[in-house]
Amino acid sequence: MGSKMYVGGLPYSTTDAELSAMFVPYGAVESAKIITDKTTGQSRGFGFVEMNSASEAQSAITALNSTEMEGRTLIVDLAKPQVSRTTSYGDRGRREY
C-alpha cells in the first residue's frame, strides 16, 4: 500500500519532475504533483508525492523535512485525508443576531 506525502515550502519554479527526483533516492515514486492555481497556472508552492511503501515514505520524510531548497525550508509530512468541501451560497452575507 502506498503512502502519500505533503511537500510544502517549495520554490514556485519547481516542476513535477524535480519533485519526483527529490524523492527517488528514498524509494520508488508512484506520482509527484505540484499544485497550481486554477486561473494563472502558477505553482502554489506545495505538492504531493506518493511512494510505494510506508517505510520508504518515512525515510524520505526523515531525510527531507526541514531541509532547504533554493532558500526555502521544506515541510514534508504524511498527507492528511482530503476533506470534501461544500459551498453554500444561499446564506452568503447573512448574519444571525
Buried (B, 14 or more C-beta within 10 A) or exposed (E): EBBBBBBBBBEEEBEEEBBBEBBEEBBEBEBBEBBEEEEEEEBBBBBBBBBBEEEBBBBBBEEBBEEEBEEBEBBBEEBEEEEEEEEEEEEEEEEEE
